Amino acid sequence: MEIVRFASPRGAAARSLVVMLPGAHIRPGDFESEGFVAALRERSSPADAVALGLDLADYVEPDFPAQLHECLIAPALQEGYTRISLMGISLGGMGALLYARAHPELTGDVILIAPFLATRGTIREVVAAGGLAAWQPHSHLPGDVERGLLAWLQSPGFEAAIRPRLILGYGTEDRFAEASLLLAGVMPGERVVSIAGGHDWPTWRRLWWRILNEPSSTEL
């Protein structure tokens, strides 16, 4: 697991950490070159950031949450970080939710930008059922990451532990917007940010800036 660290200019004062999880074909350095790290540093409260190098094969491994915890989260807690938030773009959004499901004790927010939650066929099935609240997952195989995750989004565990700290941002013309709309349907409206745009960096940058600068959204 490739890890790139971006320390706050305020150095040791930072007790918050933002873990940036990439989508397909996104490298750790892209979070810096595309302005995500700079936007975080502009906030009045200091926070460190780390960006990971991951791909689809990593996210669908059954032990992905355990690997993320062992390689990054547990050492960060030992280093003294008191608030750890996850931010995932596209596939990274799915990865953030998988970790949050396995570790509901996560201390910070879970921020999803244009999240990929399942293949289009599965998403259409949920839409046809009337949304996440109405969808009946029936049985799913232990290795069925998508259906297992969607079923968790209906569960009391999601409602109690993660939903209050979940933030969603997406572009209304994004090719995965149907998934975001389904998720928005089970979230408080003030925790959802939507803007015109597609599945691309210009849209993601504007969403990230909006999420960071809306007082009701996050305390990163």
Number of C-alpha atoms within 10 A of each C-alpha: 12 10 16 16 13 19 17 21 12 12 11 11 12 19 19 22 25 23 22 26 27 26 23 13 11 18 18 20 16 15 23 14 10 14 15 18 23 14 15 21 19 12 13 8 15 20 27 25 23 19 24 22 19 22 19 15 8 15 19 17 13 14 12 17 22 16 15 16 17 12 13 16 20 13 12 18 15 9 10 11 18 14 19 22 23 26 23 24 26 23 24 30 25 26 31 26 28 21 21 21 19 13 15 14 10 19 15 20 23 26 29 28 28 32 27 25 26 18 12 14 9 15 22 15 15 21 17 11 13 12 19 22 16 12 16 13 15 7 9 12 8 9 11 11 19 19 21 16 16 21 19 17 20 18 11 11 13 18 14 11 16 22 18 14 18 22 24 26 26 31 23 19 15 18 14 22 20 19 25 23 18 19 20 20 13 15 18 12 11 11 20 20 19 20 16 12 18 18 20 12 15 11 22 23 17 18 23 21 14 16 21 18 16 13 9 10 20 18 15 19
